[in-house]
Amino acid sequence: MSTPFLWHNGSIKPWADATVHVSTHALHYGSSVFEGERVYATPQGPVFFRLAEHTRRLFESAAIYEIEIGYSEDEINAACAELIRANAMRSAYVRPIVFRGAGGLGVLPKNGAPVDVAIMALDWGAYLGDAVEKGANVCVSSWQRPAPNTLPSWAKAGGNYLSSQLIALEARRGGYDEGIALGHNGLLSEGAGENLFLVKRGKLLTPPSSAGILAGITRDSVVTLAGHLGLSVEERDLPREALYTADEVFLTGTAVEITPVRSVDRKNVGNGEPGPITRALQQAFFGLFDGRTEDRWGWLSSIHAAIPDRESESPAIHGRTPHQQPASMEASA
């Protein structure tokens, strides 16, 4: 899955050269925040889907955990685009990650830990394989999402995904494609790495942002596209049994895009085939990249538009800013 180059601490470098020390804080304590973004091939060339919104959320996640990124949002956007050009990619899954590096052990190191920033770009297809066409078989997991005021679900933080791993591992052991988690109150929350939508009598239903979910950018896009198609969307608390009586169910996320669910706990959803509303939303979403759907929301940005002119470009794009590299940094990558 690796590509020739990645971006690490201010510069493009060979994939194999981006290494970190085993004392890295994030490795021991989960102190990382990250994003998942897609680049799509279009007739006009490769484009990012909602790059600015993903980068804004990266900074918001970092702010929650008091991690100083050390670059501006524009600089991160430009670095993402520069990486796509360096790897000569037409489409990609892009993973920016910010983490506390090697600075001594302890939940809070005495002298602090330097912050590392990296961006990877991978050639990664459909997250759940052919389920994007045929529909996924999912189960309701025995693992619940953390309660509010325990771990902040709105932050896309590495530590939050320990819960996702337990949900996904249980699902795979049971022969399912994915698992669905309940919240602390026993009501529907989200998938291991996806948001959840149900269709009932022509209306879209989705758990609220207070249900221990990551407020997904693709989720927000689906709500907007649904309105464009004249579909009603209701954000509300939903019991587990709503999955068994829904006309359609689908998952959303950057990796999974819009993937239908064909069965839950081995009970068919509807007739066991992807439903018409799910298909209409898929067509509207993927139509953004082949011209069938007009990008009236400004969601697409070319890789060229995200890179400033060399004359006005910040030096931080090609080299680490001084305050990010303390002299005491251990075994820097």
Secondary structure as the mmCIF struct_conf table of DSSP 4:
data_model
#
loop_
_struct_conf.conf_type_id
_struct_conf.id
_struct_conf.beg_label_comp_id
_struct_conf.beg_label_asym_id
_struct_conf.beg_label_seq_id
_struct_conf.end_label_comp_id
_struct_conf.end_label_asym_id
_struct_conf.end_label_seq_id
BEND BEND1 PRO A 4 PRO A 4
STRN STRN1 PHE A 5 HIS A 8
TURN_TY1_P TURN_TY1_P1 ASN A 9 GLY A 10
STRN STRN2 SER A 11 PRO A 14
HELX_RH_3T_P HELX_RH_3T_P1 TRP A 15 ASP A 17
TURN_TY1_P TURN_TY1_P2 VAL A 22 SER A 23
STRN STRN3 THR A 24 THR A 24
HELX_RH_AL_P HELX_RH_AL_P1 HIS A 25 TYR A 29
STRN STRN4 SER A 32 PHE A 34
STRN STRN5 GLU A 37 TYR A 40
TURN_TY1_P TURN_TY1_P3 PRO A 43 GLN A 44
STRN STRN6 VAL A 47 PHE A 49
BEND BEND2 ARG A 50 ARG A 50
HELX_RH_AL_P HELX_RH_AL_P2 LEU A 51 ILE A 64
TURN_TY1_P TURN_TY1_P4 TYR A 65 GLU A 66
BEND BEND3 TYR A 71 TYR A 71
HELX_RH_AL_P HELX_RH_AL_P3 GLU A 73 ALA A 86
TURN_TY1_P TURN_TY1_P5 ASN A 87 ALA A 88
BEND BEND4 ARG A 90 SER A 91
STRN STRN7 ALA A 92 ARG A 100
STRN STRN8 ALA A 102 ALA A 102
BEND BEND5 GLY A 103 GLY A 103
BEND BEND6 LEU A 105 LEU A 108
TURN_TY1_P TURN_TY1_P6 LYS A 110 ASN A 111
HELX_LH_PP_P HELX_LH_PP_P1 PRO A 114 PRO A 114
STRN STRN9 VAL A 115 LEU A 122
TURN_TY1_P TURN_TY1_P7 TYR A 127 ASP A 130
HELX_RH_AL_P HELX_RH_AL_P4 ALA A 131 LYS A 134
STRN STRN10 ALA A 136 GLN A 144
HELX_LH_PP_P HELX_LH_PP_P2 ARG A 145 ALA A 147
TURN_TY1_P TURN_TY1_P8 PRO A 148 THR A 150
BEND BEND7 LEU A 151 LEU A 151
TURN_TY1_P TURN_TY1_P9 SER A 153 TRP A 154
BEND BEND8 ALA A 155 ALA A 155
STRN STRN11 ALA A 157 ALA A 157
HELX_RH_3T_P HELX_RH_3T_P2 GLY A 158 ASN A 160
HELX_RH_AL_P HELX_RH_AL_P5 TYR A 161 ARG A 173
TURN_TY1_P TURN_TY1_P10 GLY A 174 GLY A 175
BEND BEND9 ASP A 177 ASP A 177
STRN STRN12 GLU A 178 LEU A 182
TURN_TY1_P TURN_TY1_P11 HIS A 184 ASN A 185
BEND BEND10 GLY A 186 LEU A 187
STRN STRN13 LEU A 188 GLY A 191
BEND BEND11 ALA A 192 GLU A 194
STRN STRN14 ASN A 195 LYS A 200
TURN_TY1_P TURN_TY1_P12 ARG A 201 GLY A 202
STRN STRN15 LYS A 203 THR A 206
TURN_TY1_P TURN_TY1_P13 SER A 209 SER A 210
BEND BEND12 ALA A 211 GLY A 212
HELX_RH_AL_P HELX_RH_AL_P6 ILE A 217 HIS A 228
TURN_TY1_P TURN_TY1_P14 LEU A 229 GLY A 230
STRN STRN16 VAL A 233 GLU A 235
TURN_TY1_P TURN_TY1_P15 ARG A 240 GLU A 241
HELX_RH_AL_P HELX_RH_AL_P7 ALA A 242 THR A 245
BEND BEND13 ASP A 247 ASP A 247
STRN STRN17 GLU A 248 GLY A 253
TURN_TY1_P TURN_TY1_P16 THR A 254 VAL A 256
STRN STRN18 GLU A 257 VAL A 264
TURN_TY1_P TURN_TY1_P17 ASP A 265 ARG A 266
STRN STRN19 LYS A 267 ASN A 268
BEND BEND14 VAL A 269 VAL A 269
TURN_TY1_P TURN_TY1_P18 GLY A 270 ASN A 271
BEND BEND15 GLY A 272 GLU A 273
HELX_RH_AL_P HELX_RH_AL_P8 PRO A 276 PHE A 286
TURN_TY1_P TURN_TY1_P19 GLY A 287 GLY A 291
BEND BEND16 ARG A 292 THR A 293
TURN_TY1_P TURN_TY1_P20 ARG A 296 TRP A 297
STRN STRN20 LEU A 300 SER A 302
TURN_TY1_P TURN_TY1_P21 ILE A 303 ALA A 306
BEND BEND17 ILE A 307 ILE A 307
TURN_TY1_P TURN_TY1_P22 ARG A 310 SER A 312
HELX_RH_3T_P HELX_RH_3T_P3 PRO A 315 ILE A 317
TURN_TY1_P TURN_TY1_P23 HIS A 318 HIS A 318
BEND BEND18 GLY A 319 GLY A 319
HELX_RH_3T_P HELX_RH_3T_P4 PRO A 322 GLN A 324
BEND BEND19 GLN A 325 GLN A 325
TURN_TY1_P TURN_TY1_P24 ALA A 327 SER A 328
BEND BEND20 ALA A 331 ALA A 331
#
